[in-house]
Amino acid sequence: MNRSSAAKATPLAAIVLAASLSLTACSEAYTEGPLSTPSATASAPSPQSALASDLQYLIEEEKLAHDVYSALYEIWGSNVFANILKSETSHQDQVLAIMNTYDVADPRFTAEGVFVDKELQEVYDQLLAKGLKSLTDAFEVGVAIEELDIKDLTEMVKGVSQSDVVDMMQRLISASENHLAAFQRQL
């Protein structure tokens, strides 16, 4: 290779190398992902690990509501989203407090719209796409999220024996019922 072709190849090689390193860094950041990583167990799920799984799912489900409402508020400017968005932050805080009590790792990514649970990621993507179509669709998304929260919490609370966890889940069910009514009033 002569000097001029080497000079031309060097910037291209630098760009390719930089892109490769960026993709590697993104890939590594994603696989590291959560704010903390729970310890793995080799045995059958214990009641404690079932509780941990439920709490990890629950905090991500609350994050999903927060992140969708945040995006829809930015697009549509409806105060319903702004008001409920604040509650979703409080809900995550309540779940996190219980997780800390039981030494359960927080699986959440800090970035909005990014989830460890692949099913929740798909739900987020689908609901956000629908909510961007129209304000009516956005309110219907709010209804769908709150109905999902109520259904999941109602199922989870049946398998919980710890009174502090039951109390937190019942508060979240009550709040979701209020949110559901607020979204339904908009339709």
Summary of the structure (lengths in Angstrom):
residues: 187
radius of gyration: 21.2
end to end distance: 68.8
largest distance: 75.9
contacts: 544
relative contact order: 0.13
helix: 78%
strand: 0%
